[in-house]
Amino acid sequence: MTDDATTVSATTVSYVRRAMAEPEPPPRAARGFYGFARAHLFDGPFNIVLTLSSAALAVAIAVPLIRFLILDAVWDGASRVDCLAETVGRPVGACWPFIAAKFTQLIYGFYPWDQHWRVDLTFALGLVLLVPLLIPRAPFKLANAILFFGVFPVVAFVLLVGGRFGLAHVETRSWGGLLVTLVVAGTGIVVSLPLGILLALGRRSGLPIVRALCVLFIEFWRGVPLITILFFATYMLPLFLPGTWTLDALLRVLIGTALFASAYMAEVVRAGLQAIPRGQIEAAAALGLGYWRITGLIVLPQALRLVIPGIVNTFIGLFKDTTLVLIVAIFDFLGQIRAAFADPNWATPTTLFTGFAFAGLVYFAFCFGMSRYSLFVERRLAQRR
């Protein structure tokens, strides 16, 4: 008994340190640029090598690009002579006077000069109605949406086409430049989302005929290239119409583009619908809600939130695909730039690269803006969960 007690008492004795412990080194920064670089860019040998290689590649690409676009660029001039190395006396980069001289053509195409105010007014009205829709806290969202999606297309059509209210008629073959790009992309975006939602719901419908028709529509438009659709709508569709029927060339392109984008949008929305648990639908049905109330109040809000990246990705792809309308003799923004290259007054070794660089910057600005706004919406919706 004595030995056991001695053992127990020995094991329960606490050790008390009589000397001060050595101070620990200060913690490394975990926030700011240094913390981010240490955690994501230089965390281990592989990341260090990858970071340095990427930095070297970025420098190799950025330096010549900056030299061409800014440092060696020509900013003032009245003709091709001002953008020649023999005249400037140094290597010449981008010829920005060429863009300045053709800027009106790039925006309006061949729209009559004295009627440009109608295009400007259309752009201004669209911007005034669109900006409040993009601001989450802006009031009168419903009225704003009705004006933008219901009233504005009619007003824009009257302003741009004319023939009413004392406005001179302007044929669509005179349109071009950024005007055509925004019209085609805007129409495709506005039409494809609601039509894609209906197609996605129809593909999941319990009615066999509705489901079969939606599947047939989606698979047909997804299985045919957009350029083929544009060719068919422009050159072959008139052969199938009665002789008294005529459809404007731009209208045929708008319809074909919108239907093509709707098929892809339907599959994006269907992915979101399939992600909603079946139990939510059954619970809503048990509460006495009908199909359309379940779909509109419970299923669609969650499904669309899940597929925001896919929706915006479809919008971005559609915006860039508008360049294909040049194949059917409709001069969009890129088509007008290519047409401007034919002007001998601006024929220089750098004119071609300047035009395509400017086009790339414009398309990047629009696509990057849509991408960043989608990220903003995703973060805002994530905070409200």
BELZIGI-V312391 format. One line per field, one symbol per residue. ss: DSSP state (A for helix, B for strand, O for the rest). psi: psi as a letter, one per 20 degrees, with the letter a starting at -180 (. if undefined). A space follows every 10 residues. Layout:
BEGIN
ss = ???
psi = ???
END
This chain:
BEGIN
ss = OAAAAAAAAA AOOOOOOOOO OOOOOOOOOO OAAAAAAAAA AOOOAAAAAA AAAAAAAAAA AAAAAAAAAA AOOBOOOOOA AAAOAAAAOO OOOOBAAAAA AAAAAAAAOO OOAAAAAAAA AAAAAAAAAA AAAAOOOOOO AAAAAAAAAA AAAAAAAAAA AOOOOOOOOO OAAAOOBAAA AAAAAAAAAA AAAAAAAAAA AAAOOOOAAA AAAAAAAAAA AAOOOAAAAA AAAAAAAAAA OOOOOOOOAA AAAAAAAAAA AAAAAAAAAA AAAAOOOAAA AAAAAAOOOO AAAAAAAAAA AAAAAAOAAA AAAAAAAAAA AAAAAAAAOO OBAAAAAAAA OOOAAAOOOO AAAAAAAAAA AAAAAAAAAA AAAAAAAAAA AAAOO
psi = hggghhgghh ijpqpppiqp qppqqqqqpi raggggghhh hknrgghggg ghghgggggh ghghghgghf gjqphqriah hijqhhghkr ppcqnhhghh hjgghhgick ppgijhhhgg hgggggghhh ghhiohjprl gghghggghg gghggggggg gbiqkjpqpo qhiirabhgg ghgggggggh hhghhhgghg hhhjqiohgg gggggggghg hhipqhhggg gghghhghhi qqhipppqgh ghgggggghg hhghhghghh ghhiipqhhg ghghhhijqr ghhgghhggg ghghhhkggh ghhggghggh iiiiihhkko naghhhghhh hioiikorhi gghgghgggh gghhggghgh ghhhhggggg hhhi.
END
